[in-house]
Amino acid sequence: MAVPKKKYGKSRQGKRRSHLGLNMPALDICPQCHSPKLSHHVCPNCGYYNNRQVVEVESTTRKG
């Protein structure tokens, strides 16, 4: 069985796996409330999508 003669360094391993890094999702600005949201998704803050309210959003105030 083939065995490497020397240990591969961590920087060489990192160069080999450079395409495995994580990317941030592309965010848009909601035209209604101006908060960041995922593109082509309903705004979690106000519930609007395509300039109309799609989801009724409950208030975030807590009781108790």
N, C-alpha and C positions, 0 to 999 in steps of 0.2 A: 504494500500500500504506500502511496506517495505521501511523504510527510515534509512540511516546509523545513528548510535548514535553519532559518532564522525567524524570529518573531516579527510580524508586521506591526508597524507603529500605528498609533491611534489617529494621527493626522492622515495617514495613507488610507486608513479605513474610512475616515470621514469624507475624503475626496471621492471614494468609491460609492458612498451612499449619499451623495449630495442631493439627489433627486427625491429622497425620502422625507425632506423637511416639511413642516406644516405651514400652510398658508392661512392668512386671515380671510374670513368671508368678505365678499364685496358688499359694502353698506351704502344705502341711499339715504337721503333726507326725506322724511315724510312731508308732503306739501301742506298738511293740515296743522300738525303740532311741531314740526321742525325737529323731531327727535330721530336718531339713527334707527334704520330698520333694514332688514334683508330685502333685496330687490325681488319683485314679483311675489311678495308676501304681504299679508294684512299687517298693519302697524299694531304692535302689541300695546302701545301707549293709548291710542285714540280709537282703534278699530276701523280705520278707513282704508279702502283699497280702490284705486281707480276713481278717485274723487267722489266716492259715495260710502256711506257707513255700512259695513258688512257685518260687523260683530259688535254687540253691545258690551262695552267694557265696564266692569264693576269698579267702584271707587276703591282706592288703596288704603283708606283710613281703617284702622283696626279698633275694635271695641275692647275695652277692658283693661 
